[in-house]
Amino acid sequence: MTRQLSRTDNLVHQFDTVLRTLVPHAAKPSRPSPARDIVDEPMTDIEREHAIGLMRINHTGEVCAQALYQGQGMTAKLPDTREQMEQAAQEEIDHLAWCDTRLRELDGHTSTLNPVFYAASFGLGALAGAVGDRVSLGFVAATEEQVGRHLNSHLERLPIGDRRSRAVLEQMRIDEAHHERWALEAGGARFPLPVKFGMRLMSKVMTKSVYRF
């Protein structure tokens, strides 16, 4: 029999999630990194800095994903899809940890703007969840679609020698596509183009600022 969590238990759990998301190196993956057996080829300093910028963007994207799922968890009911959402959230933690590890390997750092984007994404997730489960799931699908676009772009822009980052992003692309399909099949609304366009504009703000900071 599953024990019903008290309000205090839930608050502790939520705070723990925030810490594991925002504190560097705190996230622990449930799966080994796809890059574990991959060896990089030589890269110039400029190529390495470019790879760091791209992986920093991907790390912040996973911070936003965690905040989105947490915000939705506070307001959305989702009784028939709770297990799938929890699995998706765990896979996003894997992505977060993999990107963090890769940044350390490249002698890079996570974005100093992560708390700002976490707070904004949490608010959007909570709002979407409060509106209704169909909108909440639709927001997941639209977000994952946008993430997939970023991953495709970054896979094209990564330095040829950065084979370890490429392995991580390729697995992330597979997972994100699965999350998008699941959200739509679970009844998520397909957002109209103007809404998706607005999400892309917000995404551009994130990528431009996080690439260097």
N, C-alpha and C positions, 0 to 999 in steps of 0.2 A: 504494500500500500504506500503510495507516494505521500510524503508529508507536505501539507500546505504551508508555503512559506509565509512568515509574518511580514508585516510592513517593514520592520527593522531588518529582517533577513534580506528582503528585496532591495532595500537601500544599500546595505553592505555589498550585495552582489553588483548593483549598479555602479557603486563607487569603485569596486575592484575592476570592473570592466573599463571604466574611465582610466584608471591608473595603468592597466595593461596596454591600453591603446596609446596613451600619450607619453608615458615614460619610456625613453629609449631602451631597447633590448629587453623589455619586460614581457612582451608577447611570446608565448611558447607554442610552436606549431604541433599539430597532431600527426602530421605527415612529414617525412624527410624532404629536404629541399630537392627539387628536380635538378639542381646544379651540382649535387653532391659528387658525381663522378665525372664532371666536365672540367676540362682544362682550357684556360684562356690562351689566346695567341697574343703576341706582343702588341701593346697599344702605345701611342704617343701620349704625352701629357695632355694635349688638347682633346684627344679622343677619350681619355679617361675622365676628364672634367665634364665632357658632354654626356658620357654614360652616367656619371653621378647625377647630373641635372635631370636626366630622364627617369632614373630610378627613384629620385627624390619625389618627382611628380607621382609616380606609381605608389610610393609609400603613402603620400598624403591622400591619394585616392582611396586607399584601403582604410585610412583613418576616417575618412568621410563615410565609407561603407559601414564601419562599425557604429558610428554615431547614428546613421540612418536606421539600422536595425534596432539599436537601443531605443531610439525615439519612438519607433513604431511599436516596440514591445511595451512601451508605457501606456499607449493609447489604443492600439488596434486589438480586436478580439481574435480574429484568425483561428477559430477553434479547430478547423479541419486542416490547417496548414502549419500549425505551430512547430511540429517536428521538422518539416522541411525548412522552415525559416531558421530554426536553430542550427540545422546542419549547414545551411548556407552561411550563417554568421561564423560558424567554426572554420569553414573554408576560407572566409575572408581574414580570419585571424592567422591562418597559415600564410596567406599572401602577405599580410602585414609583417610577419616575422621573417619571411624569406626576403622581402625587400629591405628590411632593416639589416639583416645579415649581409646582403650584397653591398649595401652602402658602406658598411664597416670594412668589407674586403677591398673596396675601392678607395678607402681612406676618405669617405664622404660623411656627411651628417644629415640627419632628418631635418625637415623644415621647422624653422622657429615659428612659423605661422600655423602650425597644426592645431593649437588650441582654438584659434579663431574659426578655422574651417570645421573643426569638430562641433563647436557650439552651433554654427549655422546649419550643419547637416542634421544635428539632433533636433533642432527646432522644426526643420522641414519634415523629418520623419514623424515627429509627434503630431504635426498638423495633418499630414496625409493620413495617419492612422486614425485621427479623430474624425476626419471627414467620412471615412468608411473603408471597409476592407478592400473593396474593388479598386478604389483610388490608391490605397496603400500598396497593393500588389502591383498596380499599374505603374506606380512611382518606382518600385523596385525594377520592373522590366525596363522602363525608360532609362533609369540610371545605368543598369547593366549594359544596355545598348550603347550608351555613351562611353562607358568604360571600354567596351569592345573596340570602338573606333580609336580610342587613345592607344590601346595595346597594338592594334594593327599598324598605326602610325609609328609607334616607338620601335616595333620590330623592324620596320624599314629604315629607321634612322639610327639605330644602334651601330656603333663601330663593328666592323667585321670581326675583329679580334675578341670582342666581348661575348664569348660563347656562353658564359655562366649566366649573365643577365638574360640572354636570349632564351635559355632553357626555362628560367623562372617565368618569363612573360608568356611563353607558349603554353605552359600549364595553366597559368592564370586565365588566358584567353579561353581555354577549354572550360574551365570552371564557371567563368562569367557567362558564357553562352548558355550553359546548363541552367544557371540561376534565372536568366531571362526567360527561357522556355518554360521553366517551372512556374514562374510568376504569372505568365500569360495563361498557361493551362489551368492554373488554380483559379482563374476568373479575373485576373487583372485587366483593368481598362487599358485600351490602346490610346495613348495620349495623342491629341491632334498636333499637327506640325508646328503651329505657333508656340505651343507649350514646350515642345522639344527644342525649338529654336532658342527659346529663353534659357533652357537648361544648358545648351551649348555655349551661350554667351557667358553664363556663370562659370562654366567649366574653363573657358579661356582665361578668365580672370585668375582662376586658381593656378593653371599651368604656367602662365606668364610670370606670376609672382613667386611660385615655389621653385621654379627651375634654378634660381640663384640663391634663394633664401629659405 
